[in-house]
Amino acid sequence: MTLEQFTREEGQVARRYEYDDETVLAVDFGTENADATVDLVDETVIVVLGDEQYDLELPDGADDAHTFIKNGVLTVELEGDL
């Protein structure tokens, strides 16, 4: 599922920030999900919230990605020509 599909279907608040050398995606899952975990496997970001799992595919052209989640906010930092 892409970020756009995910936010539309699940109703999450998401933002995309464009910088000169990177793009940052931020998704707010809410503070009640502060214990969520995130992992990056190939081109997929996997978020686990309690018993639920979400798989988000990285945009085409993303060469290098870094992910972390803090206080229920998922951040994905992407490098490459998106």
C-alpha positions in Angstrom: 0.0 0.0 0.0 1.3 3.5 -0.8 1.4 6.3 1.7 -1.5 8.0 -0.1 -3.6 4.9 -0.1 -2.8 4.2 3.6 -3.8 7.7 4.8 -7.0 7.7 2.7 -8.1 4.3 3.9 -6.9 4.4 7.5 -7.6 8.1 8.1 -4.1 8.9 9.4 -2.6 12.4 9.2 0.5 12.4 6.9 2.8 15.1 5.6 5.5 15.1 2.9 8.4 17.5 3.2 10.7 18.2 0.3 14.3 19.4 0.9 17.2 19.9 -1.4 18.8 16.5 -0.7 16.0 14.5 0.9 12.3 13.9 1.3 10.7 13.3 4.7 7.4 11.5 5.2 5.7 11.8 8.6 2.6 9.9 9.7 0.9 10.6 13.0 -0.6 7.4 14.5 -1.5 9.2 17.7 0.1 9.1 21.2 -1.9 6.0 22.2 0.4 4.2 19.7 3.6 5.4 21.3 4.8 1.8 21.7 4.6 1.1 18.0 7.6 -0.4 16.1 8.9 0.1 12.6 11.1 -1.9 10.3 12.3 -1.5 6.8 12.5 -4.5 4.5 13.6 -4.0 1.0 11.2 -1.3 -0.3 8.6 -1.7 2.4 8.1 0.1 5.7 6.5 -2.3 8.2 4.7 -0.6 11.2 3.3 -2.8 14.0 0.7 -1.2 16.4 -0.3 -3.7 19.0 -2.1 -6.5 17.0 -2.2 -4.5 13.7 0.5 -4.4 11.0 0.7 -1.9 8.2 3.0 -2.3 5.1 3.8 0.9 3.3 5.7 0.8 0.0 8.4 3.4 -0.6 7.9 5.7 -3.6 9.7 4.9 -6.8 13.2 6.4 -7.0 13.9 6.1 -3.3 17.5 5.0 -3.1 18.2 5.2 0.7 15.6 5.3 3.5 15.8 5.7 7.2 12.8 5.1 9.5 12.0 5.7 13.1 8.9 6.1 15.2 8.7 8.3 18.4 5.6 9.2 20.4 3.4 7.6 17.7 4.8 9.6 14.8 6.4 7.6 12.0 9.2 9.4 10.1 10.7 8.1 6.9 13.7 10.0 5.5 14.3 9.3 1.8 17.2 10.1 -0.5 17.1 9.7 -4.2 15.3 11.2 -7.2 11.6 10.9 -6.2 
